[in-house]
């Protein structure tokens, strides 16, 4: 085949790898999904620390990466103390159905295998009756 280029698979340039790098680490799906449950459609730093057992350092790094990737925006208000609000962009909102599909698939597979499923996650995804105080303050230190 003279004159034709051979095509080789490069995993680094594959869309699967792109989405996995973009949002499939330990915390990003939870951070992105949290916006869906906020009536004001924004989250503050403390929103995440109340809902997730995440360190402030790891949360800061994840929020910065999500902002750099265009998934969220960050707005800093000139107040004392400073108020910071994070919002999903349209690109970020487009990930919500994908996260729901992934959770649903995992939930059914775990059920089929008889595996224990986190009750808080079930509340967040509609598989269990919601307990508002637990849902919004699951990891708040007293």
ABEGO torsion letter per residue (X at the ends): XBGBBBBBBBAAABAAAAAAAAABBAAAAAAAAAAAABAAGBBBAAAAAAABBBBAAAAAAAAAAAAAAGABBBBBBBBOBBBBBBBBBAAAAAAAAAAAAAAAAAAAAAAAAGBBBBAAAAAAAGABBBBAAAAAAAABBX
